[in-house]
């Protein structure tokens, strides 16, 4: 296992399940989270894009809550800044409606359809015919999460 968020999370879980085992994480870099974990946008996806009922959708929705709890427990910023997905012209409206259906089926909280005027109220710098607002989409610091996983070891 490497020192990214997945390797550290797996090591942490193994340590919780098998405390008698010595778990070692091998990382080729000098610090953890130097690749994908440390280079992503920090977005915590709410579940808008995934097929309703799919494993990916279910794990995404469950993971949002678990990640929020972990961040709170470890003093890591978790900011529900929201997200707007837009249709820039009428040709994109059907796809946006499909995303709205997926978000609602996946129980993404607070999702709402915005017409052009409502969209400008939420994001005045966007030009589009409609939007889908997800107020609970969040951002966090995945490097900080990796550091917390590294130091938390078997702690919940």
C-alpha positions as CSV (number, residue, x, y, z in Angstrom):
1,X,0.0,0.0,0.0
2,X,1.1,3.5,-0.7
3,X,0.8,6.7,1.3
4,X,-2.2,8.1,-0.5
5,X,-5.6,8.3,1.0
6,X,-6.7,4.8,-0.1
7,X,-3.5,3.1,1.2
8,X,-3.7,5.0,4.5
9,X,-7.4,4.3,4.9
10,X,-6.9,0.6,4.2
11,X,-4.0,0.4,6.6
12,X,-6.1,2.2,9.3
13,X,-9.0,-0.2,8.8
14,X,-6.7,-3.3,8.9
15,X,-5.2,-2.0,12.2
16,X,-8.7,-1.6,13.6
17,X,-9.8,-5.0,12.6
18,X,-6.6,-6.8,13.4
19,X,-4.8,-5.0,16.2
20,X,-2.4,-7.9,16.7
21,X,-1.0,-7.3,13.2
22,X,1.9,-5.0,12.4
23,X,0.8,-2.8,9.5
24,X,3.4,-1.1,7.3
25,X,2.6,1.5,4.7
26,X,5.4,1.9,2.1
27,X,5.6,5.2,0.2
28,X,8.1,6.0,-2.5
29,X,8.0,9.7,-1.9
30,X,9.4,11.6,1.1
31,X,5.9,12.6,2.3
32,X,2.5,11.1,2.0
33,X,-0.3,12.3,-0.4
34,X,2.1,13.5,-3.0
35,X,0.2,12.2,-6.0
36,X,-3.5,11.9,-6.7
37,X,-4.5,12.5,-3.1
38,X,-2.6,15.8,-2.9
39,X,-3.3,17.0,-6.4
40,X,-7.1,16.8,-6.7
41,X,-9.5,19.8,-6.4
42,X,-10.6,19.0,-2.9
43,X,-14.2,18.6,-4.0
44,X,-16.4,16.3,-1.9
45,X,-18.9,15.1,-4.5
46,X,-22.5,14.9,-3.4
47,X,-23.7,12.2,-5.8
48,X,-25.2,14.2,-8.7
49,X,-23.6,12.3,-11.6
50,X,-23.9,8.6,-10.6
51,X,-26.6,6.2,-11.8
52,X,-29.4,6.0,-9.2
53,X,-29.1,3.0,-7.0
54,X,-25.6,2.1,-8.3
55,X,-22.9,1.0,-5.9
56,X,-21.0,4.2,-6.8
57,X,-24.0,6.4,-5.9
58,X,-24.7,4.6,-2.6
59,X,-21.0,4.7,-1.5
60,X,-20.8,8.3,-2.5
61,X,-23.7,9.3,-0.4
62,X,-22.6,7.2,2.6
63,X,-19.0,8.5,2.2
64,X,-20.0,12.1,2.3
65,X,-21.4,11.7,5.8
66,X,-18.4,9.6,7.0
67,X,-16.0,12.1,5.5
68,X,-17.8,15.1,7.2
69,X,-17.6,13.3,10.5
70,X,-13.9,12.4,10.1
71,X,-13.1,16.0,9.2
72,X,-15.0,17.3,12.2
73,X,-13.4,14.9,14.6
74,X,-9.9,15.7,13.4
75,X,-10.3,19.5,13.0
76,X,-10.0,19.4,9.2
77,X,-11.9,22.1,7.2
78,X,-15.0,20.8,5.5
79,X,-16.8,23.6,3.7
80,X,-20.2,23.2,2.2
81,X,-19.7,25.9,-0.4
82,X,-22.1,24.4,-2.9
83,X,-21.9,23.8,-6.6
84,X,-23.8,24.9,-9.7
85,X,-24.0,22.7,-12.8
86,X,-25.2,24.8,-15.8
87,X,-26.8,24.4,-19.2
88,X,-25.2,27.1,-21.4
89,X,-27.9,26.7,-24.1
90,X,-31.2,24.9,-24.7
91,X,-29.4,21.9,-26.2
92,X,-27.9,21.1,-22.8
93,X,-31.2,21.3,-20.8
94,X,-32.1,17.6,-21.3
95,X,-28.8,16.5,-19.8
96,X,-29.2,19.0,-16.9
97,X,-32.7,17.5,-16.2
98,X,-31.1,14.0,-16.3
99,X,-28.6,15.2,-13.7
100,X,-31.4,16.6,-11.6
101,X,-33.2,13.3,-11.7
102,X,-30.1,11.4,-10.7
103,X,-29.4,13.8,-7.8
104,X,-32.9,13.5,-6.5
105,X,-32.9,9.7,-6.9
106,X,-29.6,9.6,-5.0
107,X,-31.0,11.8,-2.2
108,X,-28.6,14.6,-2.7
109,X,-29.9,17.1,-0.1
110,X,-31.2,20.5,-1.2
111,X,-30.7,20.1,-4.9
112,X,-32.8,22.6,-6.8
113,X,-33.4,23.7,-10.4
114,X,-32.6,27.3,-11.2
115,X,-33.8,29.3,-14.1
116,X,-31.5,32.0,-15.6
117,X,-32.5,34.7,-13.2
118,X,-32.3,32.4,-10.1
119,X,-28.9,31.2,-11.4
120,X,-27.6,34.8,-11.4
121,X,-28.7,35.2,-7.8
122,X,-26.5,32.2,-6.8
123,X,-23.6,32.9,-9.2
124,X,-23.7,36.4,-10.8
125,X,-20.7,35.7,-13.0
126,X,-22.2,32.8,-15.0
127,X,-24.1,33.1,-18.2
128,X,-26.4,30.1,-18.8
129,X,-30.1,29.3,-19.5
130,X,-30.5,27.1,-16.3
131,X,-28.6,25.5,-13.5
132,X,-28.7,22.8,-10.9
133,X,-27.7,24.0,-7.5
134,X,-26.2,21.5,-5.0
135,X,-25.8,23.6,-1.8
136,X,-24.1,20.7,0.2
137,X,-21.4,19.9,-2.3
138,X,-18.2,20.6,-0.2
139,X,-14.5,21.1,-0.4
140,X,-11.9,19.8,2.0
141,X,-8.1,19.3,2.3
142,X,-7.3,15.7,1.3
143,X,-3.7,16.1,2.3
144,X,-4.8,17.0,5.8
145,X,-7.1,13.9,5.8
146,X,-4.1,11.8,4.7
147,X,-2.0,13.2,7.6
148,X,-4.9,12.5,10.0
149,X,-5.2,8.9,8.8
150,X,-1.4,8.5,9.2
151,X,-1.4,9.8,12.8
152,X,-4.8,8.4,13.8
153,X,-3.7,4.8,13.2
154,X,-6.4,2.6,14.6
155,X,-8.3,5.4,16.1
156,X,-11.9,5.9,14.8
